[in-house]
Amino acid sequence: MHWLFRLGSALVVLVLLAFGVLALIPSEQVARLATDRFAEVTGRQLTIEGSVKPSLWPVLGVETGRVTLSNADWSDEGPMLVAEGMSIKLDLQALMGGEVRITGFELLRPEILLERSEEGVPNWVFGGANGGTASAGMAGADKPFTLDLAVIHDGALGYLDHATGQAVQLSGLEATLSLPEYDGPLSVALSAETSGQALSVEGRLGDFRTLYEGGVAPVVLDARLGAASLSFDGRGGGQPFAAEGAVEADLGDLAAVATVLALEPPALPEGFGARKVAVAGKVTLSAERDWYLRGGRITLDDTVLTGDLDVTTGGERLRVAGNLATGALALGSEGAGGGSGGGTGAGGWSGAPLSAEGLRAVDADLGLAVDDLRLGALRLGAVRSHVTVDAGRAVADLGRVSAYGGTLAGQVVVNARKGLSVGGRLDLAGVALQPLLTDAMGYDRLIGTGDLTLDFVGAGGSVAEIMRRLDGQGSVTLGPGEVRGIDIPAMLATLNASQMGPQEKTVFDSLSASFQIEKGDLFNEDLKLSSPYVRATGAGRVGLGARDFDYRLKAMALQGEDGADRITVPIWITGPWAAPKVALDVEALAQEKLQEQAKAAEDELRRRAAEELGQQEGETLEDAAKRKLQEQVDEQAGKLLEQLLGGGN
């Protein structure tokens, strides 16, 4: 703003010169005297083309033709200002009393260019013989003045940051300024259009002298850009530019705002700013263009967060740090979970593209406290988490989290540095498995409470692709529960696989298993299920990506209370999760019976042989046979010897 007042001061010089020597010096020479004085003080060249028309009555003033103001030495973008005309009017009576009262100042169709160099130097900071300060020697600028009304009509304003490449252009600029008292408030109002969005600003600077001389003054600002709005009530300064105060901002269409500011529109996820972003609280803007929010209230879609944030802009990416809290937080849509199919359509997992572009746009170090967290369809209770984001890789460390009647702890990693991958380790204790599996995968047939550990990693551009490429390992241990949809004891009793349906179930006292996950398939070799009537072991494959079974149970029905008279039947479970097929492996059962009969016959033969051979304790049948043969040989040899000796007598 200083440069604009210095330009006005140059016109004051022009008016005074014209008033003093109107009859003696040509107007062109008067203009040259004024522009030379302006260059001496500011280091910039002010060129006035065409005629200079001074007036004495009824208003003291001057009108010029085309005006050009040169740019900073480092800029090659052309003039800082070009206007078709410029005029200024002064209060003659006040001027004769030693007071500079500007009753009117107008720029006609100006084109204004504001720039910041790669080193961060703005072009509106003027240099010159007197250090670029208007009070150093420009007539009229070293004493108080007032401005009834300044007008910019049908102008254009551009902003170009050579360090970031940011470029903003305003057209149809209409602006007014008013400064009734030098020590009083400066009022500003402007309207323009940028990138198809209407812009309007109204502001009030509470103490112009303090602000103009480089101090800090009260500031009130209201602005609208399309559907976005911003209000500020606090204080600020321009040397360096900084501010602090109460802010209320509704960013409306965030993509449109980003387009206007020549920034990449942020790809915020659903539930976290995809539809609405609003901020309220006390904000401090530092000279380094860093932001600090205290006592903040941040609205992201239907989520309201409270807390403190620090946003630094000096690095390769924005960096956000702080602590936030919310009562309820929903990340992702419910359909992306599994309450009705685990992120599935009719054919399986969702193939909709997943986006994690937002992770590559910002770094973060956040403490997050949530009373009720929903991750898609997953429902968690109170969460205390530490979240970091570094160059597209997000890590969430979970403390003790309430989940499905138990607790959850662990770490989850989302990596968007190259493609998209997710992974982590989760430890769940005392959780109800049926609602967890229902929400996570749409599978509701396993009921029980227990512990689950899971290490996992998967990569892909959709839920379906991630599930097909999932790797990991884990274990599950459950107390009393049931498997819905199948009655294994009845199946064993009747040797009929038709004991299935919504009303059927297998009750158990305990269930345990460990597993490995390879390319979307879960493999298990050691399942154990125990109940008063059934013992079962299991091994096979559960397709997490394909959502199917290829699993074999070996169930043993216990006939008596002491577990005697066991009947063992292999059971095959195959097909999709939604409609699995269960069949008794009759061939394997027959083969097992034949093996049992063969073993029984072998055992009987061994028993008889042992009796005939007189098998002794710890002696094998082979040793017993050798011993028996040796005894027979010895016996026959003895008899033969007796015959020989007896015959010799």
Secondary structure, 3 states (H helix, E strand, C coil): CHHHHHHHHHHHHHHHHHHHHCCCCCHHHHHHHHHHHHHHHHCCCEEECCCEEEECCCCEEEEECCEEECCCCCCCCCCCEEECEEEEEECHHHHHCCCEEEEEEEEECCEEEEEECCCCCECCCCCCCCCCCHHHCCCCCCCCEEEEEEEEEEEEEEEEECCCCCEEEEEEEEEEEEECCCCCCEEEEEEEEECCEEEEEEEEECCHHHHHCCCCEEEEEEEEECCEEEEEEEEEEECCEEEEEEEEEECCCHHHHHHHCCCCCCCCCCCCCCCCEEEEEEEEECCCCCEEEEEEEEEECCEEEEEEEEEECCCCCEEEEEEEEEEEEEECCHHHCCCCCCCEECCEECCCCCCCHHHHHEEEEEEEEEEEEEECCEEECCEEEEEEEECCEEEEEEEEEEECCEEEEEEEEEECCCCCEEEEEEEEEEEEHHHHHHHHHCCCCEEEEEEEEEEEEEECCCHHHHHHCCEEEEEEEEEEEEEEEECHHHHHHHCCCCCEEEEEEEEECEEEEEEEEECCEEEEEEEEEECCCEEEEEEEEEECCCCEEEEEEEEEECCCCCCCCCEEEEEEEEEECCCCEEEECHHHHHHHHHHHHHHHHHHHHHHHHHHHHCCCCCCCHHHHHHHHHHHHHHHHHHHHHHHHHHHHC
